[in-house]
Amino acid sequence: MTSRISPWLFCFLLLGCSKTNEVTPTEGDYFPPATTTDWETVSPASLGWNEANIPDLRSFLTTNNTRAFIILKNGRLAMEEYYGTQLTGNTPFDKVSVWYWASAGKTLTSALVGIAEGQGKINLQAKTSTYLGNGWSSLTQAQEDQITVFNQITMTTGLDDGISDPDCTDKSCLIYKADAGTRWAYHNAPYTLLDKVIGAATGSSLNTYLNTQLRDMIGMDGQYIQSGYNNVYYSTPRSMARFGLLLLNHGKWDQIVVIPEAYASKMIVASQNLNLSYGYLTWLNGKTSFMAPGSPYVIPGSISPHAPADMFAAMGKNGQLINIIPSQNLVVIRMGDAPDNSMVPYTFQDEMWKLLDTIITK
């Protein structure tokens, strides 16, 4: 999803300034309160990180149009930095500024599907037409009946992503390319139709369901905003970090189960054998091969060789990143403008980790 909306076109409650109490790194896992803006911090020095290499990371981030950069260690803020200005005007970007998630929002939508599944409202193996009705595509009924919700969350619908506007969700744009489950392709349109699946299954709008079932439970702000065919999520950077912390903890926020653990665990393993680096609308590192958006080829190696092998990620155009590293109890957030022209910024992500690897001690 590539479209952006200037902040002045919409208004929602933003988090204010936060209280930051530094703690020692020996303390256990931490979740910032959902009802306040307090957030504990821990210094890189106390973690034993190589602070001498942080200036090189800052230079890389600023050179590549970064607006927000956050590292959580055990849930606490180890780094939180802001650069540049907001989308409009010359106002400095800071912790209460709003930015778009682009396709990193796919992983958030996946979480909503999992919540609805856990409530018995969505069946991943059910035909998409169960929720959208017959004839939602231009396929024959037999072809359409092959497409399930599972195919939508794994990018295996078989619909043609090579049309002039792959974001288009009109029936005329949803064209047969291959049988469902036989082809992997990064295709926005069938993903976007999950919004209608969630709406039909739950009886709630996408934002209402998000707010009641996830956002408000973990203290996020933000909302989906429609832009063309796409629904694009906007929030403050700390809200992106909160979602990353939720994923790090297998869908639990402290003792509260938000995303069923069974579903959360399936988000972060290969969902099919066509693209081993893709789970449930979530990218996976450390695999033997991956497929890139817009390409039919399988590429040997992992998406980010310099990053920890167990990292999984929400990744969006123009470098919107949520990186989760379970082995190190880390969450890394990057928001900003384009570092390159890729649909999914895995090259930039790897360059970022080449520098992080010189700073973060294992």
N, C-alpha and C positions, 0 to 999 in steps of 0.2 A: 504494500500500500504506500503510495508515494505522495498523496495530496496533503497539503498543510492548510490550516486555517489560522489566521492571525488572532491572538488572544482577545482583541477588542470585539470580536464577533460573538463571543460567548462569555458567560460569567458563572463561576461557581466558587464555593468556599475554598480558600487556600489555607494551608498551614502557616502559622505565624512563626516567630523566632523561637528557638528551642533552648532548653537548658541542657548544657553539656557537662556532665560530671565525669572526669577521667577516673578510670579504675585500673587496678593491676590486672595483668593478663592471666593471672591464675584463677580468676573468678569464672564461674560456669557460664553456660549459654544464657543469652539475654534477649528479651523481646521488648522493644520500646512500647510504652503504654499506648493503647489504642485510642484513649480519650484525651491525651495531652500531647504536647509537642516535645516533651523531654526525651532525650536520647543520650545514653551514656557513651563516652568516648574512651579510646585507649590509644596511646601514642605509638608510632612506629618504633621509637627507641625502646620502649618497654617491651615490645614484642621481639626485640633483637634484630629488626630489619636493617638493611644496609641503607641508611639515610643519605649517604653520599651520592647515591645514584638517583635520588628523587628528582633533582633538577633536570636531569636528562629526560625523565618521564614527563615532567611539566612542559618542557620545550616541545616534545613530541605531541602532546595533547593540544597545546595552543596552536602549533603549526598546522595541525589537522582539524581545525575548526570545532574543537570541543567546547561545550558550554558547561557541562556538569560532569564531575568524576567523583565516584564514591567507592570506598572499600569498606566492607563490614568484616570484622573478625569476631567470631563467636557472637554475632549480632550487634556488636558495638562499632561505632564509627572510628576507623583507624585512619582514614583519609576522607576529606570532604572538601572539594575545591571547585570553584566556579570561575569561568572565563568569559570574556566577550560581553555582548549585549543581548537583550531580548529580541523577539522577532520583529517588533516595530519600535522605532525610536532609538534613542541611545541609552536607555535605562540599563544599568549593569544587570547581568544575569546573576541570580542568587537562589537561595534555597526555597523561596516561595514563587519562583518563576515557573511558568507553565511551558511544557514542551510536548511534542508528539512522540508516540512510541513507534509509529510506522508498523512494520510487520512483527516487531517484538510483541505487539498486542495479540498476535495469533496465539501465543502461549497462554495469555490471560483468558482468551476465549476457550481454549482447550480446557482450562481449569473449570470453567463454568459448565462445559459439557460433562465433565467428570462429577461435578456436584449434582447435576440433574440426573445423571446415571445412578448415583448413590441413593437418590431419593426415589428411584423407580420411575422417573418421568421420561428418560431417554434410554433406549436400547441401542447400543452401538452396532449391533448386527441387524437392526431393522432397516428396511428400505428407506431411503430418504423421502420417498413419496408417502410414507406413513405420516410424515409431518408436513410435507409441502403439497400433498395431493398429486394425483397422476397428471402427467403432462407438464411438469415444471421445466422440462428441457425439450429440445427438438429431436431427441432420440426416439427410436421405436419403443413401444411399451416394454418389450422383452429386454432391450438394452438398458432402459432406464431402471427396470426392476433389479438389475445387477448392482446398482450403486447404493451403498449403505452409508450410514453415519460414520462408520469405521473408515470407509474410503475417503470421506471428507477430511477427517482429522489426520490422515496419513498421506494425503496428496496422491491418492491412487484411484481417482474416479474414472480415469480413461477419457475424460473430456478434453477437447482440443485446446491447448494453451497457446497455440500458434496463430490465433485469430488476431485481427487488428487491435482489439481492446480486450486483453485477458482479464480485465477487471469487470467486464460487462456481465451482469447477471440476468439480462433479458433472455427469454426463451430462445430467441433466434441466435444468441451468442453461445449457447450451450450445445456444442456439436460433438458428435461421436468421433473419437480418434482410435480407441482400443477398448477392449472389454475391461470393466472395472477390476482392479487388482492385478492387472498384467503390465502396467506402465506407471512409473513415478514421474510426476511433473509438478513443478512449483507453480500453482495456478490459483490466483486470488479469488476468482468467481465462485467456485464450489466451496472454498473456505468461507467467504462472506455469507453464503446461504446458510451457514450454521447459525447465524443470528436469527433467521426465521425458524429454523429447527428449534432453537432454544425457546423462542417466543411461543411457538405452537405447543410445545411440550409442557411449558410451565405456566402459560397464561399470563406472563409478565413481559414487559418490554425488556430489551437487553440491559439497559442501564438500571432499571428497577431490580431485576434479578441479581445483577452484579452487586448493587449497593447492599441489598439485604443479605445476600448469601456469602459475600466475600469482602467487599471494599470496607464497609463500616466495621466489620468484625476485627480487622487488623489495623484500622486507623489510616487507611489510604484516603486520598482525595482523587478527584478527576472524574472523567466521563468519556464515553464514546460520542464522537461527533460525526454525523454523516457528511461525507465529502464525495460528491459524485456517487458512484456505486459503493464506495468503501465506507465502513465505519472505522474511524481512526481514534485511538485512545490518546487522551491528553492528561497529563498530571504534572505534579512537581517531582523533581528527581528523587526525593526521599520516599515518595510513594512507590516509585519503581523499585527502590531498595527494599521496601517492606514486602513487596510481592516476591522479590528474590529470596528474602529470608524465609518466607512461607514455603517456597519450593525447597530450599535447603533443608528444612525440617519436615519433609515428606508430607506437606499439606497441613501440618499442625501449627497453630499459633499458641505457643506455650502449651497449655493442656487442652486447648480447644481444637477439635478436628474440623477443619474448614473444607479441605479437599480429601475425599476418602483415600486412605493410604494405598489401597489396592490400585486405584486409578493413578495416583501420583507416581507410584513405582513404575507403571507402564508408560508414563509420559517420557521416561528417561532411559528406555531401552529401545533397541531397533524394533520398529513396528512392522516391518516387512523386509524381504530379502532383496529388494530392488535398490534401495538407498539405505545402507546400513547406518548412516549418520543421521537418521531422522526417526524420531519417536512420534509422540502425539503432538504435532505442531510445535515440536521442540527439537533443536539441533543437538547432536551428540558428538563429543570429541573422542579421540583415541581409537577410532575404528580403522579397519584396514582399507576402506575406500569411502568415497562420498560422491554425490551428484550435486552440481551447482545449478541454481535457478537459470532457466533459459537454455540449458544444455542437455542433450540426450546421453551424454557420455558419463561413464563411471570413471572417476579419477582415483588412482591409487593413493593411499595415505590418508591421514586424518585432516580435518578442516583447519586445525590450528596446532601444528606440530610443537610449537614452543609453549603451549598451554598445558596444564596438567591433563593427563589422559582421561581422568574421570570427570572432567568438566562437561556440563551441559549448559545450553544457552538459549535464550530468546534473542533473536537477531533481526534487526530491521534496517531498511534502507537509510542511507546517510549516517550509519553508525550508531543506531540506537541499540544498546547492548545490555543484557542482563546475563552475567557469567556466574555460574554456581559451581563451586569446587568442594564437594563433600569431604574429601580426604583432608582438606586444610580448614574446613569450616569457614570458607570465604564466600562473599558475594561481591562482585565487581560491577559497577554501573557506569555506563558512558552514554551521555546524551549530547547531541550537537548537529552541526551541519556536515555536509558530505566530505569524508576524507578521500573518497574515490567514487567511481561511477557504477559500482556493483549493486545488484538488487539486494544481496545479502553480504555484509562487509567482512567476510571471513579473512581476507588478506590483511585488512587493517587490524582486525582482532588479533591475528598472529603477531603482527609487528608490535602491538601494544604489549602482548605477553612476553615478547623477547626482552623488553625492558623490565616488565614486572618481575621476571625471573631473576633479575640481578638485584632486586630489592627485597622480595619476600623470602624469608628463610622458611624452610620446610619443617 
